[in-house]
Amino acid sequence: MTGETGPIAENPCLLAVEKGKVGVSARPLEALGESQVRVKVEYSMVSPGTELHHILGTHTKPFTYPGATGYISVGRIVGMGTKAAGFKLGERVLLQQNHRAFHNADTARAKAVPEGVDPVDACATILLGISLRGVRGGKIRIGDSVAVVGLGVIGLYAVHLAKVAGAYPVIGADPVAVRRDAAKRLGADVVLDPLACDTKAEVHRLTHGEGARVSIDASGTPKVIATLPDLTAAYGRVVVLGGVHGSVPFDLYTRFQKSNLTMVGCGSAYPEDYPFDGERNEFALLQMIAAGMVRPRPAITHVVPWREGPEIYRMLIEEKDKIIGAAFDWSR
């Protein structure tokens, strides 16, 4: 064993303490296993869709309170087990772990972060990977028109990666102004406020009457998803990217069947995308962040000390017009 390996009696963390409420807490951390590394977290990032569904009790899978939330952390290795290989003390790694100050992680579940990549940007890699599944699932080609409905973090990154893939025009739609502004900074050619215009008419106008070759839902809202076939060109693809926790009222005949549309889900990477499985996608994204091709930061509006976590979750629930993505600073 090298570095810090013993148990920690009180490891600071953020917990969903009851339905709709997150609190600051602490839980013990066991001694480091021989095939594990111990990571002192620098930043952790909120996944607003999944986390808020858990916190609010609206997720399809039941959630037990109090319970840990979150699944994205970046930090430095401060301890190594005797059989931990492939890393060194002080190396920065990305983990799929919840919001807490220290983690013990199996080496197979840690991803090295390239030198020069900002740790907050590195945190965004997991959510970028979700959006990348949507871009790959939509089979977006150079010159394809793309409409992304719902410009939270996942939708914004879908806009960004569609543009990186060569789509034109990339159209983003969301009623929240701060999200539309972020979409423009991430490459959207046009942004629409669905409360102020006829989204279907505008998408068809912008695509010369055809409709979007690929339409992507990142809202996770059943009523919104039901409108996507109306935005989509004949023989186009409808991509369900946002988590849908409810029934979708769908007219399969009028637009879907008669227009020969294809609908795809994006719960994981597709076998035909080999070798780009989830891990390879994240590796590629980290490399593209390092090269400046992918710019996660416009979707991250708040980077705050971890003790402000409860207030951030309150804002995500009650003040969605003021916040998009958020990361917690654990360095202090």
C-alpha positions in Angstrom: 0.0 0.0 0.0 1.2 3.5 -0.8 -0.3 6.9 0.1 -3.5 7.3 2.1 -5.1 3.9 2.5 -6.8 3.7 6.0 -10.5 4.1 6.8 -12.1 7.5 7.0 -14.6 7.8 9.8 -16.5 10.7 8.3 -16.3 11.2 4.6 -18.2 14.4 3.6 -21.0 13.9 1.1 -24.2 15.2 -0.4 -27.3 13.0 0.2 -30.9 13.1 -0.9 -32.2 13.2 2.7 -35.9 13.1 1.9 -38.1 13.6 -1.2 -37.3 16.9 -2.8 -34.4 17.8 -0.4 -30.6 17.4 -0.5 -28.5 17.9 2.6 -24.8 17.9 3.6 -23.7 14.8 5.5 -20.8 12.4 6.1 -20.5 8.7 5.8 -17.6 6.3 6.7 -15.2 5.1 4.0 -13.6 1.7 4.4 -9.9 1.0 4.1 -8.5 0.8 0.6 -8.7 -2.6 -1.1 -5.6 -4.1 -2.7 -6.8 -3.6 -6.2 -8.2 -0.1 -5.7 -7.0 3.5 -5.8 -8.1 6.2 -3.4 -9.2 9.5 -5.1 -9.4 12.8 -3.4 -12.2 14.5 -5.3 -11.6 17.9 -6.9 -14.9 18.4 -8.6 -18.1 16.4 -9.1 -20.8 17.3 -11.6 -24.6 17.1 -11.4 -26.5 15.1 -13.9 -29.7 17.1 -13.7 -32.1 14.7 -15.4 -31.3 11.5 -13.5 -30.5 13.1 -10.2 -33.7 15.3 -10.0 -35.8 12.3 -10.9 -34.2 10.4 -8.0 -34.5 13.3 -5.6 -38.1 14.1 -6.5 -39.2 10.4 -6.5 -40.2 10.5 -10.2 -37.7 8.0 -11.6 -39.0 4.7 -12.9 -36.7 2.9 -10.5 -37.5 3.4 -6.8 -35.1 5.5 -4.7 -34.6 5.0 -1.0 -34.1 8.1 1.3 -31.6 9.0 2.6 -29.5 8.0 -0.4 -26.4 9.1 -2.3 -26.9 10.9 -5.5 -24.7 11.8 -8.5 -22.3 9.6 -10.5 -19.6 11.9 -11.9 -16.3 12.8 -10.1 -12.8 13.9 -11.0 -9.9 13.9 -8.6 -6.3 13.0 -7.8 -5.0 9.6 -6.7 -3.8 9.8 -3.1 -3.5 6.1 -2.3 -2.9 2.9 -4.1 -3.5 -0.8 -3.1 -0.7 -3.3 -3.4 -2.2 -4.8 -6.6 -3.3 -1.5 -8.2 -1.7 -1.1 -11.6 -1.7 1.3 -14.4 -1.8 4.5 -12.4 0.5 6.5 -10.1 0.1 8.8 -7.1 -1.0 12.3 -8.0 -2.6 11.3 -11.3 -6.0 12.8 -12.2 -8.8 10.4 -13.0 -12.4 10.4 -13.9 -14.8 8.2 -11.9 -18.5 7.3 -12.1 -19.0 7.9 -8.4 -21.4 10.0 -6.3 -20.9 13.4 -4.6 -18.4 12.9 -1.8 -14.9 14.0 -0.8 -13.0 10.7 -1.2 -13.6 7.5 -3.1 -12.1 4.1 -3.2 -12.3 2.8 -6.8 -11.3 -0.3 -8.7 -8.7 0.6 -11.2 -10.9 -0.8 -14.0 -13.4 1.9 -13.2 -11.0 4.8 -13.3 -10.2 6.8 -16.5 -7.0 8.8 -16.8 -7.6 12.5 -17.6 -5.1 13.9 -20.1 -2.7 16.5 -18.9 -3.9 20.0 -19.6 -7.6 19.1 -19.4 -9.4 21.3 -16.8 -11.0 19.0 -14.1 -14.4 20.7 -14.6 -14.3 20.1 -18.3 -13.3 16.5 -17.5 -16.3 16.1 -15.3 -18.5 16.8 -18.3 -17.2 13.8 -20.2 -19.8 11.4 -18.8 -22.7 13.6 -19.9 -21.1 14.4 -23.2 -20.9 10.6 -23.7 -24.7 10.3 -23.3 -25.2 13.1 -25.9 -22.7 11.4 -28.2 -24.8 8.2 -28.1 -27.7 10.3 -29.5 -25.5 11.7 -32.3 -24.3 8.3 -33.2 -27.8 6.8 -32.9 -29.1 9.5 -35.3 -26.4 8.6 -37.8 -25.7 12.3 -38.4 -23.8 13.0 -41.5 -22.2 16.2 -42.9 -25.0 18.5 -44.1 -27.8 16.7 -42.2 -30.3 19.1 -40.7 -30.8 18.4 -37.0 -33.4 19.6 -34.5 -32.7 19.2 -30.8 -35.7 19.8 -28.5 -34.9 20.4 -24.8 -31.6 22.3 -24.1 -30.6 21.1 -20.7 -27.0 19.8 -20.4 -27.7 16.7 -22.5 -29.5 18.7 -25.2 -26.8 21.3 -25.3 -24.1 18.7 -25.7 -26.2 17.1 -28.4 -26.3 20.4 -30.3 -22.5 20.8 -29.8 -21.6 17.3 -31.0 -24.0 17.4 -33.9 -22.2 20.6 -35.1 -18.8 18.9 -34.6 -20.1 16.0 -36.7 -20.9 18.5 -39.6 -24.7 18.9 -39.3 -26.3 22.0 -40.8 -28.5 23.6 -39.8 -28.5 22.6 -36.2 -31.7 23.9 -34.6 -32.2 24.1 -30.8 -35.6 24.6 -29.1 -36.3 25.4 -25.5 -38.5 28.0 -23.7 -35.7 29.1 -21.3 -33.6 32.0 -22.6 -30.3 31.1 -20.7 -30.4 27.7 -22.4 -31.0 29.1 -25.9 -28.0 31.5 -25.3 -25.8 28.5 -24.3 -26.9 26.6 -27.4 -25.7 29.5 -29.6 -22.3 29.4 -27.9 -22.1 25.7 -28.5 -22.8 25.9 -32.2 -26.5 26.0 -32.8 -27.3 27.8 -36.1 -30.8 28.8 -34.9 -32.5 28.7 -31.6 -36.3 28.7 -31.1 -38.6 29.6 -28.2 -41.5 27.1 -28.5 -43.7 29.4 -26.4 -43.2 32.3 -28.9 -43.3 30.5 -32.3 -44.7 27.5 -34.1 -41.8 25.1 -33.8 -43.0 22.7 -36.4 -43.5 25.6 -39.0 -40.1 27.1 -38.2 -38.2 23.8 -38.5 -39.9 23.1 -41.8 -39.1 26.7 -43.0 -35.5 26.4 -42.0 -35.1 23.0 -43.8 -36.8 24.2 -47.0 -40.1 22.4 -46.2 -38.5 19.0 -45.6 -38.2 18.8 -41.9 -35.1 17.8 -39.9 -33.3 14.8 -41.1 -32.7 13.9 -37.5 -34.7 15.1 -34.6 -33.4 14.6 -31.0 -35.5 14.8 -27.9 -33.5 15.7 -24.8 -36.5 17.0 -22.8 -37.6 13.6 -21.5 -41.1 15.1 -21.6 -43.8 12.7 -23.0 -45.9 15.4 -24.6 -42.9 16.9 -26.3 -41.6 13.6 -27.5 -45.0 13.0 -29.2 -44.4 16.0 -31.4 -41.0 15.0 -32.8 -42.4 13.1 -35.9 -44.0 16.3 -37.0 -40.5 18.0 -37.0 -38.8 15.1 -38.9 -38.3 14.7 -42.6 -39.6 11.6 -44.5 -37.2 8.6 -44.0 -35.6 10.6 -41.1 -34.6 9.5 -37.6 -36.3 10.3 -34.3 -33.8 10.0 -31.4 -35.0 9.6 -27.8 -32.1 10.8 -25.8 -33.7 12.2 -22.6 -34.8 9.8 -19.9 -38.6 9.2 -20.3 -40.4 8.4 -17.1 -44.0 8.2 -18.3 -46.2 7.1 -21.1 -45.9 8.9 -24.5 -49.2 9.6 -26.4 -48.1 8.8 -30.0 -49.9 8.9 -33.3 -48.0 6.1 -35.1 -50.1 6.3 -38.3 -50.3 9.9 -39.5 -46.7 10.9 -39.4 -44.6 8.0 -38.2 -45.7 5.1 -40.3 -46.6 7.2 -43.4 -43.3 9.0 -43.4 -41.2 5.8 -42.9 -39.5 7.2 -39.8 -37.0 5.4 -37.6 -37.0 5.8 -33.9 -34.0 5.0 -31.8 -33.3 4.9 -28.1 -29.9 5.7 -26.6 -29.5 3.8 -23.4 -26.1 2.5 -24.4 -23.7 2.4 -27.4 -24.8 0.4 -30.4 -22.8 -2.7 -31.4 -22.5 -1.3 -35.0 -20.6 1.6 -33.5 -17.7 -0.7 -32.6 -15.1 0.1 -31.4 -16.9 3.2 -30.0 -18.5 1.6 -26.9 -19.1 3.8 -23.9 -15.5 3.7 -22.6 -14.0 4.4 -26.1 -16.4 7.3 -26.5 -15.3 8.9 -23.3 -11.7 8.4 -24.2 -12.3 10.1 -27.5 -14.1 13.0 -25.8 -11.3 13.6 -23.4 -8.9 13.7 -26.2 -11.1 16.1 -28.2 -11.5 18.3 -25.1 -7.7 18.4 -24.8 -7.4 19.4 -28.5 -10.0 22.1 -28.1 -12.5 20.5 -30.5 -15.1 19.9 -27.7 -15.9 22.8 -25.3 -18.1 21.7 -22.4 -18.1 24.9 -20.3 -21.0 26.9 -21.8 -23.4 24.3 -20.4 -22.0 24.6 -16.9 -23.4 27.8 -15.4 -22.5 27.2 -11.7 -19.2 25.9 -10.1 -19.6 26.3 -6.3 -18.2 24.9 -3.1 -19.7 21.5 -2.3 -21.4 22.8 0.9 -23.6 24.9 -1.4 -25.0 21.7 -3.0 -28.4 21.9 -1.3 -29.0 25.4 -2.7 -27.9 24.3 -6.2 -30.4 21.4 -6.2 -33.1 23.8 -5.0 -32.4 26.1 -7.9 -32.4 23.2 -10.4 -35.9 22.3 -9.1 -37.4 25.8 -8.6 -35.4 28.2 -10.7 -34.6 26.5 -14.0 -34.4 29.8 -15.8 -31.2 30.7 -13.8 -29.1 27.5 -14.0 -28.2 24.7 -16.4 -25.3 22.6 -15.4 -23.5 22.6 -12.0 -20.3 21.3 -10.6 -19.2 21.1 -6.9 -15.7 22.1 -5.8 -14.4 19.7 -3.1 -10.9 21.1 -3.0 -11.7 23.3 0.1 
